[in-house]
């Protein structure tokens, strides 16, 4: 049963993360990725801070914080945001999202092997292959083939590298801190670093009724609750497995579109969902000895 704790928390976080795109689409006119990110990180950090304050989970001694992996995680999040949004602008949403997400587990495995000499298990190889096939098939009908593939694809590939590095860095931080404190520091530092940049972008939309509702959804639900679940899952799951499980996010986002937005379910998307679900099953029931 203990082997299910990490994967289940990761799946819950992916479900919450999958709502992010829908909420962004509902944001009032004038919103920008930079301000969206700032609002999400600030409100997320505030939510976790209030929770830690109420449950007395704030660490009594901040000197115990492993600052080296923490700063690496913060830098990775910032770079991921920049690279991802630039890639979306250059190669399109479908190509940028698919390439960034699909390359994350591959990068995580490479980084884990180079730094810690951890070789991915045969389960990871099978699950990653199934997951990547699933992600591409879900997005196949979204115009992927119509996008140009040139040097600009390096942007989402680099974004995937940053996401993989963040997963590994956060995994090291949670060895010393609880998940709530870890994400409080990470999101808080990102919010502080991004704050000066937001003055160059429109922010009036935040103070409208729609802006407030979207901001609360992004900050409280997709950050304040989702990120601690994600970090808690990482604590009980190896980095390469965690990054592969994160590929279920597009599966859940597609399900939301089908059941709540009444989007069409193509044969390609259906097969992609089955492939991703098979990937999740392989990882959840992986042999205990393969979890690090």
Residue frames as qw, qx, qy, qz and C-alpha x, y, z in Angstrom:
[[0.000, 0.885, 0.466, 0.000, 0.00, 0.00, 0.00],
 [0.348, -0.731, 0.085, 0.581, 2.91, 2.32, 0.75],
 [0.409, -0.027, 0.572, 0.711, 3.98, 2.08, -2.89],
 [0.142, 0.672, 0.633, 0.357, 0.67, 3.65, -3.91],
 [0.234, -0.788, -0.295, 0.487, 1.02, 6.77, -1.73],
 [0.239, -0.446, 0.312, 0.804, 3.42, 8.64, -4.01],
 [0.102, 0.182, 0.729, 0.652, 1.74, 7.81, -7.33],
 [0.075, -0.709, -0.700, -0.031, -1.74, 8.62, -5.98],
 [0.190, -0.776, -0.158, 0.581, -0.69, 12.05, -4.70],
 [0.206, -0.274, 0.500, 0.795, 1.02, 12.73, -8.02],
 [0.063, 0.407, 0.794, 0.447, -2.14, 11.80, -9.91],
 [0.117, -0.812, -0.515, 0.248, -4.23, 14.12, -7.72],
 [0.210, -0.636, 0.128, 0.732, -1.80, 16.96, -8.41],
 [0.175, 0.006, 0.683, 0.709, -1.97, 16.27, -12.15],
 [0.014, 0.656, 0.741, 0.143, -5.78, 16.46, -12.01],
 [0.158, -0.854, -0.251, 0.428, -5.54, 19.88, -10.36],
 [0.272, -0.428, 0.409, 0.759, -2.80, 21.03, -12.73],
 [0.249, 0.292, 0.772, 0.506, -4.95, 20.04, -15.71],
 [0.037, 0.836, 0.534, -0.123, -7.50, 22.73, -14.75],
 [0.318, -0.543, 0.087, 0.772, -4.89, 25.47, -15.24],
 [0.177, 0.064, 0.592, 0.784, -5.37, 25.80, -18.99],
 [0.094, -0.656, -0.702, -0.262, -9.15, 26.06, -18.68],
 [0.298, -0.791, -0.319, 0.428, -8.85, 28.75, -16.02],
 [0.303, -0.347, 0.286, 0.840, -6.41, 30.70, -18.17],
 [0.082, 0.334, 0.682, 0.646, -8.88, 30.63, -21.03],
 [0.226, -0.770, -0.593, -0.064, -11.52, 32.09, -18.70],
 [0.392, -0.441, -0.160, 0.791, -9.27, 34.96, -17.58],
 [0.254, 0.882, 0.259, -0.302, -10.49, 38.46, -18.61],
 [0.640, 0.669, 0.072, 0.371, -9.01, 40.22, -21.62],
 [0.025, 0.905, -0.304, 0.296, -5.60, 41.73, -21.01],
 [0.801, -0.505, 0.320, 0.027, -4.09, 38.86, -19.05],
 [0.468, 0.692, -0.550, 0.002, -0.52, 37.84, -19.85],
 [0.877, -0.027, -0.459, 0.140, 1.52, 34.71, -19.01],
 [0.359, 0.305, -0.504, 0.724, 3.89, 36.68, -16.78],
 [0.375, -0.330, 0.268, -0.824, 1.10, 38.15, -14.63],
 [0.879, -0.159, -0.277, -0.353, -0.79, 34.84, -14.61],
 [0.749, 0.105, -0.546, 0.361, 2.35, 33.15, -13.29],
 [0.102, 0.318, -0.452, 0.827, 2.91, 35.85, -10.66],
 [0.617, -0.306, 0.061, -0.723, -0.69, 35.66, -9.41],
 [0.910, -0.075, -0.380, -0.146, -0.56, 31.89, -9.29],
 [0.627, 0.163, -0.552, 0.525, 2.74, 31.75, -7.41],
 [0.067, -0.347, 0.366, -0.861, 1.84, 34.54, -4.97],
 [0.713, -0.268, 0.031, -0.647, -1.59, 33.21, -4.03],
 [0.888, 0.015, -0.460, 0.007, -0.27, 29.67, -3.96],
 [0.442, 0.227, -0.572, 0.653, 2.51, 30.63, -1.55],
 [0.319, -0.320, 0.275, -0.849, 0.02, 32.59, 0.58],
 [0.848, -0.185, -0.231, -0.439, -2.36, 29.60, 0.71],
 [0.814, 0.040, -0.517, 0.262, 0.40, 27.24, 1.82],
 [0.186, 0.330, -0.476, 0.794, 1.70, 29.76, 4.36],
 [0.555, -0.327, 0.136, -0.753, -1.72, 30.07, 5.99],
 [0.920, -0.098, -0.330, -0.185, -2.05, 26.29, 6.05],
 [0.653, 0.175, -0.538, 0.503, 1.40, 25.84, 7.62],
 [0.079, -0.373, 0.369, -0.847, 0.63, 28.57, 10.15],
 [0.728, -0.279, -0.015, -0.626, -2.66, 26.93, 11.13],
 [0.968, -0.074, -0.233, -0.047, -1.22, 23.41, 11.36],
 [0.469, -0.791, 0.386, 0.069, 2.07, 24.53, 12.97],
 [0.921, 0.180, 0.229, 0.259, 4.13, 23.06, 10.15],
 [0.297, 0.902, -0.240, 0.202, 6.50, 25.99, 9.71],
 [0.814, 0.063, -0.392, 0.424, 10.04, 24.84, 10.51],
 [0.485, -0.849, -0.105, 0.180, 11.41, 26.22, 13.80],
 [0.450, -0.593, 0.396, 0.537, 14.90, 26.43, 12.33],
 [0.636, 0.745, 0.030, -0.198, 15.17, 27.80, 8.78],
 [0.054, -0.724, 0.661, 0.192, 18.89, 27.02, 8.74],
 [0.611, -0.048, 0.790, 0.014, 17.92, 23.42, 7.99],
 [0.665, 0.671, 0.137, -0.297, 16.76, 24.46, 4.52],
 [0.691, -0.070, 0.493, 0.524, 18.94, 22.83, 1.82],
 [0.200, 0.793, 0.023, -0.575, 19.42, 26.05, -0.10],
 [0.104, -0.384, 0.711, 0.579, 21.47, 24.65, -2.96],
 [0.126, 0.281, 0.902, 0.303, 18.77, 22.30, -4.34],
 [0.117, 0.738, 0.543, -0.383, 16.11, 24.86, -3.40],
 [0.072, 0.712, -0.191, -0.671, 17.70, 27.61, -5.47],
 [0.094, -0.137, 0.839, 0.519, 18.20, 25.16, -8.33],
 [0.149, 0.512, 0.846, -0.010, 14.47, 24.35, -8.18],
 [0.104, 0.798, 0.265, -0.531, 13.53, 28.05, -8.16],
 [0.003, 0.547, -0.493, -0.676, 15.80, 28.82, -11.11],
 [0.144, 0.087, 0.923, 0.346, 14.40, 25.83, -12.98],
 [0.188, 0.668, 0.685, -0.221, 10.82, 27.00, -12.47],
 [0.094, 0.782, -0.026, -0.615, 11.63, 30.49, -13.73],
 [0.023, -0.392, 0.707, 0.588, 13.49, 29.20, -16.78],
 [0.216, 0.288, 0.925, 0.123, 10.75, 26.68, -17.49],
 [0.230, 0.757, 0.465, -0.397, 8.10, 29.40, -17.52],
 [0.103, 0.729, -0.283, -0.614, 10.11, 31.60, -19.88],
 [0.076, -0.252, 0.855, 0.447, 11.13, 28.81, -22.24],
 [0.253, 0.394, 0.883, -0.038, 7.67, 27.28, -22.30],
 [0.266, 0.790, 0.353, -0.424, 5.81, 30.51, -23.07],
 [0.088, 0.656, -0.467, -0.587, 8.37, 31.50, -25.70],
 [0.169, -0.071, 0.932, 0.312, 8.09, 28.06, -27.29],
 [0.314, 0.584, 0.720, -0.203, 4.30, 28.34, -27.41],
 [0.223, 0.819, 0.013, -0.529, 4.66, 31.69, -29.19],
 [0.026, 0.570, -0.660, -0.488, 7.18, 30.28, -31.69],
 [0.110, 0.108, -0.941, -0.301, 5.93, 26.77, -32.52],
 [0.586, -0.293, -0.421, -0.627, 2.33, 26.79, -31.26],
 [0.606, -0.435, 0.403, -0.530, 0.55, 25.48, -28.18],
 [0.986, 0.025, 0.000, -0.168, 0.26, 21.86, -29.36],
 [0.761, 0.423, -0.356, 0.341, 3.90, 21.46, -30.39],
 [0.030, 0.624, -0.482, 0.615, 5.28, 23.43, -27.44],
 [0.702, -0.395, 0.330, -0.492, 3.23, 21.53, -24.86],
 [0.992, 0.081, -0.057, -0.073, 3.80, 18.07, -26.32],
 [0.666, 0.483, -0.401, 0.403, 7.55, 18.44, -26.78],
 [0.116, -0.609, 0.483, -0.619, 8.10, 20.02, -23.35],
 [0.770, -0.320, 0.324, -0.447, 6.03, 17.45, -21.44],
 [0.980, 0.174, -0.086, -0.050, 7.12, 14.42, -23.43],
 [0.603, 0.518, -0.444, 0.413, 10.84, 15.15, -23.06],
 [0.392, -0.714, 0.334, -0.474, 10.65, 15.76, -19.29],
 [0.910, -0.327, 0.240, -0.086, 10.93, 12.10, -18.14],
 [0.856, 0.375, -0.079, 0.346, 13.75, 11.50, -20.61],
 [0.190, 0.731, -0.319, 0.572, 15.68, 14.50, -19.26],
 [0.631, -0.619, 0.280, -0.376, 14.92, 13.47, -15.66],
 [0.988, -0.074, 0.093, 0.099, 16.37, 10.03, -16.29],
 [0.664, 0.537, -0.164, 0.494, 19.47, 11.49, -17.96],
 [0.093, -0.754, 0.317, -0.568, 20.08, 14.01, -15.15],
 [0.807, -0.480, 0.229, -0.257, 19.47, 11.38, -12.45],
 [0.963, 0.114, -0.001, 0.245, 21.93, 9.04, -14.14],
 [0.485, 0.630, -0.216, 0.567, 24.63, 11.73, -14.60],
 [0.209, -0.692, 0.336, -0.604, 24.35, 13.07, -11.04],
 [0.643, -0.396, 0.499, -0.424, 23.41, 10.00, -9.02],
 [0.130, 0.306, -0.920, -0.209, 24.23, 7.07, -11.33],
 [0.551, 0.189, 0.666, -0.466, 20.61, 5.87, -11.09],
 [0.055, 0.055, -0.805, -0.588, 19.65, 3.70, -14.00],
 [0.631, 0.028, 0.014, -0.775, 15.97, 3.73, -15.02],
 [0.528, -0.030, 0.833, -0.159, 14.19, 0.40, -14.50],
 [0.076, 0.132, 0.839, 0.522, 12.67, -1.64, -17.30],
 [0.050, 0.687, 0.699, -0.192, 9.27, -0.56, -15.97],
 [0.017, -0.733, -0.028, 0.680, 10.21, 3.09, -16.53],
 [0.092, -0.242, 0.667, 0.698, 11.34, 2.38, -20.08],
 [0.038, 0.395, 0.877, 0.270, 8.06, 0.66, -20.95],
 [0.038, -0.762, -0.548, 0.343, 5.89, 3.24, -19.13],
 [0.083, -0.620, 0.152, 0.765, 7.71, 6.21, -20.65],
 [0.073, -0.026, 0.758, 0.647, 7.36, 4.78, -24.15],
 [0.018, -0.571, -0.815, -0.095, 3.62, 4.25, -23.61],
 [0.103, -0.766, -0.353, 0.528, 3.19, 7.72, -22.10],
 [0.094, -0.456, 0.351, 0.812, 5.03, 9.57, -24.84],
 [0.024, 0.203, 0.827, 0.524, 3.07, 7.71, -27.51],
 [0.071, -0.671, -0.724, 0.142, -0.13, 8.61, -25.65],
 [0.100, -0.693, -0.118, 0.704, 0.70, 12.31, -25.39],
 [0.047, -0.260, 0.556, 0.788, 1.52, 12.57, -29.08],
 [0.023, -0.344, -0.871, -0.349, -1.63, 10.71, -30.09],
 [0.058, -0.719, -0.578, 0.382, -3.85, 12.92, -27.92],
 [0.007, -0.731, 0.061, 0.680, -2.42, 15.99, -29.59],
 [0.412, 0.039, 0.716, 0.562, -2.20, 14.43, -33.07],
 [0.183, 0.669, 0.649, 0.312, -5.48, 15.94, -34.23],
 [0.189, -0.867, -0.248, 0.388, -4.64, 19.35, -32.79],
 [0.412, 0.909, -0.055, 0.034, -2.57, 20.51, -35.73],
 [0.640, -0.585, 0.375, 0.329, 0.82, 19.18, -34.68],
 [0.704, 0.166, 0.490, 0.488, 1.77, 18.29, -38.23],
 [0.314, 0.865, 0.272, 0.282, 0.95, 21.78, -39.47],
 [0.327, -0.917, 0.163, 0.159, 3.62, 23.36, -37.29],
 [0.573, 0.686, -0.415, 0.170, 7.12, 23.90, -38.58],
 [0.873, -0.450, 0.051, 0.180, 9.85, 21.85, -36.95],
 [0.553, 0.650, -0.250, 0.458, 13.20, 23.66, -36.89],
 [0.400, 0.226, -0.550, 0.697, 15.63, 25.13, -34.36],
 [0.385, -0.434, 0.124, -0.805, 12.70, 26.63, -32.45],
 [0.861, -0.272, -0.386, -0.190, 11.90, 23.16, -31.14],
 [0.529, 0.166, -0.571, 0.606, 14.95, 23.59, -28.91],
 [0.252, -0.411, 0.231, -0.845, 12.83, 25.93, -26.76],
 [0.823, -0.318, -0.021, -0.471, 10.29, 23.34, -25.55],
 [0.864, 0.084, -0.443, 0.226, 13.04, 20.70, -25.36],
 [0.281, 0.328, -0.481, 0.763, 14.98, 23.01, -23.03],
 [0.529, -0.402, 0.126, -0.737, 11.77, 23.63, -21.07],
 [0.930, -0.158, -0.289, -0.163, 11.45, 19.88, -20.56],
 [0.635, 0.219, -0.502, 0.544, 15.02, 19.82, -19.26],
 [0.092, -0.402, 0.351, -0.841, 14.19, 22.55, -16.72],
 [0.769, -0.316, -0.046, -0.554, 11.10, 20.67, -15.56],
 [0.905, -0.002, -0.409, 0.116, 13.11, 17.49, -15.14],
 [0.398, 0.304, -0.487, 0.715, 15.79, 19.32, -13.14],
 [0.390, -0.428, 0.198, -0.791, 13.12, 20.86, -10.91],
 [0.895, -0.239, -0.231, -0.297, 11.62, 17.45, -10.13],
 [0.798, 0.068, -0.445, 0.402, 15.03, 16.10, -9.10],
 [0.168, 0.376, -0.367, 0.834, 15.94, 19.23, -7.09],
 [0.589, -0.413, 0.057, -0.692, 12.60, 19.25, -5.24],
 [0.916, -0.137, -0.375, -0.049, 13.09, 15.56, -4.49],
 [0.581, 0.156, -0.481, 0.638, 16.31, 16.47, -2.67],
 [0.159, -0.409, 0.227, -0.869, 14.66, 19.32, -0.75],
 [0.759, -0.360, -0.130, -0.526, 11.82, 17.15, 0.59],
 [0.771, -0.010, -0.566, 0.290, 14.42, 14.87, 2.15],
 [0.319, 0.027, -0.462, 0.827, 15.01, 17.69, 4.67],
 [0.272, 0.067, 0.215, -0.936, 11.71, 19.63, 4.67],
 [0.435, 0.406, 0.766, -0.243, 8.03, 18.73, 4.56],
 [0.360, 0.424, 0.624, 0.549, 6.29, 19.20, 1.18],
 [0.024, -0.919, -0.393, -0.019, 4.31, 22.26, 2.32],
 [0.351, -0.808, 0.148, 0.450, 7.38, 24.19, 3.43],
 [0.527, -0.075, 0.577, 0.619, 9.26, 23.17, 0.29],
 [0.255, 0.590, 0.586, 0.493, 6.60, 24.59, -2.03],
 [0.191, -0.931, -0.250, 0.184, 6.06, 27.64, 0.18],
 [0.408, -0.623, 0.309, 0.592, 9.69, 28.60, -0.29],
 [0.431, 0.108, 0.652, 0.615, 9.82, 27.73, -3.98],
 [0.139, 0.737, 0.570, 0.335, 6.65, 29.58, -4.95],
 [0.269, -0.903, -0.171, 0.289, 7.38, 32.46, -2.61],
 [0.434, -0.475, 0.375, 0.667, 10.83, 33.02, -4.09],
 [0.332, 0.327, 0.661, 0.588, 9.49, 32.80, -7.65],
 [0.017, -0.871, -0.483, -0.087, 6.77, 35.35, -6.79],
 [0.344, -0.813, 0.036, 0.469, 9.33, 37.73, -5.31],
 [0.432, -0.230, 0.528, 0.694, 11.63, 37.44, -8.34],
 [0.226, 0.463, 0.689, 0.510, 8.78, 37.96, -10.82],
 [0.079, -0.795, -0.484, 0.356, 7.12, 40.85, -8.97],
 [0.118, -0.604, 0.167, 0.770, 9.22, 43.69, -10.53],
 [0.133, 0.009, 0.749, 0.649, 8.55, 42.34, -14.03],
 [0.087, 0.598, 0.797, 0.009, 4.76, 42.49, -13.60],
 [0.013, -0.713, -0.190, 0.674, 4.82, 46.29, -13.51],
 [0.016, 0.344, -0.547, -0.763, 5.50, 46.23, -17.26],
 [0.138, -0.224, -0.881, -0.393, 2.28, 44.28, -18.00],
 [0.458, -0.394, -0.175, -0.778, -1.46, 45.03, -17.57],
 [0.177, -0.045, -0.890, 0.418, -2.85, 44.04, -14.16],
 [0.410, -0.053, 0.144, -0.899, -6.27, 45.73, -14.06],
 [0.678, -0.056, -0.584, -0.443, -8.01, 42.51, -15.14],
 [0.366, -0.003, -0.844, 0.392, -7.07, 40.92, -11.80],
 [0.087, 0.141, 0.535, -0.829, -9.45, 43.22, -9.89],
 [0.564, -0.033, -0.333, -0.755, -12.55, 42.36, -11.94],
 [0.812, -0.179, 0.340, -0.440, -15.02, 39.69, -10.78],
 [0.943, 0.305, -0.128, -0.022, -13.80, 37.23, -13.38],
 [0.415, 0.639, -0.528, 0.374, -10.19, 38.09, -12.63],
 [0.400, -0.500, 0.576, -0.508, -10.63, 37.44, -8.91],
 [0.925, -0.022, 0.242, -0.293, -12.33, 34.08, -9.49],
 [0.835, 0.468, -0.255, 0.134, -9.68, 32.97, -12.00],
 [0.157, 0.672, -0.568, 0.447, -6.88, 34.15, -9.72],
 [0.617, -0.390, 0.519, -0.444, -8.27, 32.23, -6.75],
 [0.972, 0.165, 0.081, -0.145, -8.66, 29.12, -8.87],
 [0.675, 0.580, -0.366, 0.273, -5.13, 29.37, -10.19],
 [0.028, 0.635, -0.566, 0.525, -3.54, 30.30, -6.87],
 [0.610, -0.336, 0.520, -0.494, -5.46, 28.22, -4.35],
 [0.937, 0.122, 0.233, -0.231, -6.43, 25.14, -6.37],
 [0.857, 0.479, -0.112, 0.155, -3.77, 24.68, -9.07],
 [0.367, 0.609, -0.487, 0.507, -0.88, 25.91, -6.89],
 [0.349, -0.528, 0.490, -0.600, -1.69, 26.06, -3.16],
 [0.860, -0.130, 0.382, -0.313, -3.19, 22.57, -3.12],
 [0.900, 0.424, -0.101, -0.028, -1.71, 20.96, -6.23],
 [0.397, 0.694, -0.531, 0.279, 1.97, 21.69, -5.64],
 [0.401, -0.486, 0.676, -0.383, 2.14, 20.25, -2.09],
 [0.919, 0.102, 0.301, -0.233, 0.38, 17.12, -3.40],
 [0.742, 0.614, -0.255, 0.087, 2.94, 16.97, -6.19],
 [0.105, 0.682, -0.629, 0.359, 5.84, 17.42, -3.78],
 [0.676, -0.302, 0.556, -0.378, 4.41, 14.88, -1.32],
 [0.943, 0.295, 0.090, -0.125, 4.18, 12.43, -4.20],
 [0.521, 0.693, -0.454, 0.205, 7.80, 13.07, -5.18],
 [0.338, -0.612, 0.617, -0.361, 8.83, 12.24, -1.59],
 [0.726, -0.103, 0.651, -0.195, 7.61, 8.68, -2.08],
 [0.823, 0.510, 0.247, 0.030, 8.40, 8.27, -5.78],
 [0.619, -0.199, 0.326, 0.686, 11.65, 8.28, -7.74],
 [0.084, 0.592, -0.117, -0.793, 12.24, 11.34, -9.96],
 [0.088, 0.149, -0.755, -0.632, 12.06, 9.46, -13.26],
 [0.045, -0.429, -0.901, -0.036, 8.81, 7.74, -12.28],
 [0.017, 0.664, 0.418, -0.619, 7.37, 11.05, -11.01],
 [0.095, 0.465, -0.329, -0.816, 8.18, 12.85, -14.24],
 [0.106, -0.076, -0.875, -0.466, 6.53, 10.08, -16.25],
 [0.043, -0.559, -0.793, 0.239, 3.40, 10.13, -14.10],
 [0.040, 0.556, 0.111, -0.823, 3.25, 13.89, -14.75],
 [0.062, 0.064, -0.679, -0.728, 2.43, 12.97, -18.35],
 [0.013, -0.499, -0.866, 0.014, -1.10, 12.07, -17.17],
 [0.036, 0.510, 0.239, -0.825, -1.84, 15.80, -16.93],
 [0.266, 0.220, -0.455, -0.821, -2.68, 16.14, -20.66],
 [0.215, -0.238, -0.931, -0.174, -4.84, 13.00, -20.35],
 [0.095, -0.558, -0.678, 0.469, -6.91, 14.61, -17.61],
 [0.096, 0.441, -0.060, -0.890, -7.03, 17.94, -19.45],
 [0.240, 0.022, -0.732, -0.638, -8.40, 16.13, -22.50],
 [0.192, -0.402, -0.891, 0.082, -10.98, 14.36, -20.32],
 [0.003, 0.538, 0.394, -0.746, -12.14, 17.71, -18.93],
 [0.184, 0.308, -0.367, -0.858, -12.56, 19.03, -22.45],
 [0.249, -0.117, -0.874, -0.400, -14.55, 15.99, -23.55],
 [0.259, -0.474, -0.828, 0.153, -16.91, 15.69, -20.58],
 [0.135, -0.666, -0.404, 0.613, -17.31, 19.34, -19.54],
 [0.099, 0.556, -0.224, -0.794, -16.61, 21.33, -22.70],
 [0.770, 0.431, 0.414, -0.223, -18.18, 18.72, -25.01],
 [0.142, 0.669, -0.590, -0.430, -15.13, 18.47, -27.25],
 [0.889, 0.281, -0.240, -0.271, -15.04, 15.72, -29.87],
 [0.643, -0.458, 0.612, 0.056, -13.24, 12.47, -29.02],
 [0.597, 0.576, -0.474, -0.295, -11.24, 11.35, -32.03],
 [0.982, 0.002, -0.180, 0.046, -9.90, 7.83, -32.51],
 [0.548, 0.462, -0.405, 0.568, -6.36, 9.17, -32.07],
 [0.245, -0.559, 0.376, -0.697, -7.25, 10.84, -28.77],
 [0.888, -0.290, 0.045, -0.356, -9.01, 7.73, -27.48],
 [0.916, 0.157, -0.268, 0.254, -6.01, 5.53, -28.27],
 [0.282, 0.555, -0.407, 0.668, -3.72, 8.09, -26.66],
 [0.559, -0.527, 0.252, -0.588, -5.77, 7.98, -23.45],
 [0.986, -0.127, -0.062, -0.091, -5.57, 4.19, -23.35],
 [0.725, 0.378, -0.339, 0.465, -1.80, 4.36, -23.86],
 [0.022, -0.586, 0.393, -0.709, -1.40, 6.86, -21.01],
 [0.772, -0.417, 0.156, -0.454, -3.59, 4.83, -18.68],
 [0.966, 0.071, -0.204, 0.140, -1.49, 1.75, -19.46],
 [0.433, 0.519, -0.401, 0.618, 1.61, 3.79, -18.59],
 [0.393, -0.566, 0.319, -0.650, 0.14, 4.78, -15.21],
 [0.946, -0.225, -0.005, -0.235, -0.78, 1.17, -14.41],
 [0.829, 0.281, -0.331, 0.353, 2.75, -0.01, -15.19],
 [0.205, 0.529, -0.421, 0.708, 4.30, 2.59, -12.87],
 [0.592, -0.503, 0.195, -0.599, 1.86, 2.20, -9.97],
 [0.963, -0.203, 0.117, -0.133, 2.43, -1.54, -9.80],
 [0.497, 0.647, -0.535, 0.222, 6.17, -1.33, -10.30],
 [0.808, -0.190, -0.483, 0.278, 8.19, -3.65, -8.10],
 [0.451, -0.887, -0.076, 0.066, 9.02, -2.06, -4.70],
 [0.727, -0.343, 0.207, 0.558, 12.77, -2.53, -5.20],
 [0.477, 0.423, 0.345, 0.689, 12.71, -0.23, -8.19],
 [0.141, -0.935, -0.205, -0.252, 11.50, 2.78, -6.19],
 [0.540, 0.220, -0.357, 0.730, 14.28, 4.99, -4.93]]
